[in-house]
Amino acid sequence: MRIRIETAEDCDEVIIRCRERDSVITEIERAVENALKGSGELLLYINGTEYYVPKNDILFFESEGDKIYANSEDRRYVTNHKLFELEDIMPSHFVRISKSTVANVMLIASLRRELTGNGELTFKKSEKKAYFSRGYYKRLREKIEEVRFSK
């Protein structure tokens, strides 16, 4: 496979041409998506103080009432973004796991399902837990496979 880059002033898209969509193409697609979304920082708040937190340090986002919280290894911040906005601006390894939660699959340490199909996630280097709904389980497993075991 060779790489060719063409530039045009009126173009704002990336096109990948290939014979078939294999693991290499999927990896390239994910890299381009993450570059476009940026793996930079997110502006978050604790008691009115602004914090600039690397996106990849976020374990999960969750909604409670009218607030959206961003959970890192040892802190809980407030964000002004809605969950659907976070799905769009966060790198591709963040996935919706319930109506009220978006998680970073790269930092998941374990996944436990209950008889009901719902379940619990634990995270690396943290005691925090998040809960997934059975309706989101398939997408969660697919995203884990895609992001963590595609190589």
Salt bridges, closest charged atoms under 4 A:
GLU6 OE2 - ARG4 NH2 2.72
GLU27 OE1 - ARG30 NH2 2.66
GLU29 OE1 - ARG21 NH2 2.19
GLU62 OE2 - ARG76 NH2 3.19
GLU64 OE2 - ARG76 NH2 2.54
GLU85 OE1 - HIS81 ND1 3.64
GLU87 OE1 - ARG96 NH2 2.93
GLU114 OE2 - ARG112 NH1 2.50
GLU120 OE2 - ARG112 NH2 3.18
GLU120 OE2 - LYS129 NZ 3.84
GLU145 OE2 - ARG141 NH2 3.33
GLU146 OE2 - ARG30 NH1 3.50
GLU146 OE2 - LYS143 NZ 3.45
